[in-house]
Amino acid sequence: MKKALLTTLQFVLFSLVYVAGVILPRLGILPSHLSTFASGTRFEWDGVYLVLGLYVLILVIEAVSKRLRSAAPRTTLALAITAVVQLVAKLGVMSPDRYR
């Protein structure tokens, strides 16, 4: 039960950091890292970069506390669930006419 709760909390933390990474460039706080695809759709990578940085930080903390073997799979699961949920929600994806 405790492990499921920690995985859920990590998922919530990753989701909040991703949303912050999408919102902060629009407020002018962070520089924006955009990719434009052939269809004209744009994607902001800032949230992805922040979440991956947080993921590495959590793994380092787990390694220092010698819990990497038991906790890393749950952290990776929380990251994967966050990626799927955010891609389904299409946060960070902008239509081609957004900046016209």
C-alpha positions in Angstrom: 0.0 0.0 0.0 2.8 2.4 0.9 4.6 1.7 -2.4 1.5 2.4 -4.4 1.0 5.6 -2.6 4.6 6.7 -3.2 4.3 5.9 -6.9 1.1 7.9 -7.1 2.7 10.8 -5.4 5.6 10.7 -7.8 3.2 10.6 -10.7 1.5 13.7 -9.3 4.9 15.4 -8.8 6.0 14.6 -12.3 2.7 15.9 -13.7 2.9 19.2 -11.8 6.5 19.7 -12.9 5.5 19.0 -16.5 2.6 21.5 -16.4 4.9 24.1 -14.8 7.4 23.5 -17.6 4.6 24.2 -20.2 3.3 27.3 -18.4 6.5 29.0 -17.4 7.8 29.8 -20.9 4.5 31.3 -21.8 4.8 33.7 -18.8 8.3 34.6 -20.0 10.1 33.0 -17.0 11.9 30.3 -18.9 13.1 30.4 -22.5 11.0 28.2 -24.8 12.3 25.2 -26.6 10.0 24.6 -29.6 10.2 21.9 -32.3 8.1 22.3 -35.4 7.1 19.2 -37.2 6.3 18.9 -41.0 2.6 19.2 -40.4 3.1 22.6 -38.7 2.4 21.3 -35.3 4.7 22.7 -32.6 5.8 21.0 -29.4 7.3 22.6 -26.3 10.1 20.5 -24.8 10.5 22.5 -21.5 8.2 20.3 -19.5 9.9 17.2 -20.7 13.3 18.5 -19.8 12.2 19.5 -16.3 10.6 16.1 -15.7 13.6 14.2 -16.9 15.8 16.4 -14.7 13.6 15.6 -11.7 13.7 11.9 -12.6 17.5 11.9 -12.6 17.5 13.8 -9.3 15.1 11.2 -7.7 17.3 8.4 -9.0 20.4 10.0 -7.5 18.6 10.4 -4.2 17.5 6.7 -4.3 21.1 5.6 -5.2 22.6 7.6 -2.3 20.1 6.1 0.1 20.8 2.6 -1.3 17.2 2.0 -2.4 17.8 2.2 -6.1 17.1 -1.5 -6.8 13.7 -1.5 -5.0 12.5 2.1 -5.8 13.8 2.7 -9.3 11.2 0.5 -11.1 8.4 2.4 -9.3 9.9 5.8 -10.2 10.2 4.7 -13.8 6.6 3.5 -13.8 5.5 6.9 -12.5 7.5 8.6 -15.2 6.0 6.4 -17.9 2.4 6.9 -16.7 3.1 10.7 -16.6 4.4 10.6 -20.2 1.3 8.7 -21.4 -1.2 10.9 -19.5 0.5 14.1 -20.7 0.6 13.0 -24.3 -3.0 12.0 -24.2 -3.8 15.4 -22.7 -1.7 17.0 -25.5 -0.1 19.6 -23.1 2.7 21.3 -24.9 1.3 20.6 -28.3 0.3 23.6 -30.2 -1.7 23.8 -33.4 -0.1 25.3 -36.5 -2.1 28.5 -36.4 -1.3 29.3 -32.7 1.5 31.8 -33.5 0.1 33.4 -36.6 
